[in-house]
Amino acid sequence: MKKKFYLIIALFLALAVSGGIFAFTYTTASASIGVTAVASDFAEVEGHQLTSAWEAMGNEIGDVPGNMTTGEKVFTVTPHLNYTGDLVVKVYISNADELVHAYQHLNMKVIMKDSEEWGDAGHEYQLLTMDNAEVTFNLNGQAGTACLVELAGGSYAANPQSNLQWDSSDVSPQLYCEVTQR
């Protein structure tokens, strides 16, 4: 019985001493992190007008302009020359609430050839729809490089105009681009 008592006391004493050593090491450790300050924004985004637009009419089925090799430019994202970090580029449909009046479905293939995703076999494009109104791309170390976000085709089916009241302003998707640091 006495041996168990001494063993328990020795165990608590060892825990107290070793815990103090870990705590002391934790509080005295130091690290330095290198940071590059950029005088302006870490990236610039420029929007483009589509060169070939589509007009959806009642009960029409059609294609969204663009293809995988020569996509329709939508945005140009240019990281600052001095920014050495990675970026996340998100593209949203900002008027899906209006598009549901005009379309039964709207599928747009969005590509960014300078992103990590472009190199993945079978995942060259991401599908931007009214149900999935956001796509995400990752840019690694593209300082000063103009990176294009492009439409690479897609499809749509319009609602019958006689059944639902919508006009031509409801037909055009409004895209929004957000760039954040990763």
C-alpha angles and dihedrals in degrees: 000000000000090000091056090049092052090045092054092047091048090050093052091046091051091049092050094049097043093044089055091051092052091047091049092049091048094052095046099046118108137190135182125217122200115225128186113209116215119206094216139020116320091237141011123221123203122188123215133204114239111250094211115038127185129224116212116206128185115300092358125145116201150145131268109234122255139056138220097267101040107024125183108260111241104161138004114210115194117184114214115266092242097044109104099174133094125266137209116215117199125186119197137186101234099187103046089131089065096039093060088069092057104034137053086195136353120190120182122183108217121194136184109187095193094055130099089247094062092068094055110102111242093009102083094128137034122217117239111195139157088260094044100036096171136064126185131208129183122218118197120198099333096148110173094356118128105229119195127219106203141181109237100188134280139166143258142191117206125218117244105272093211092061098044127037111234135138135208093274089064091057101064117083114225111216125201125196123206124186120195136171118258 
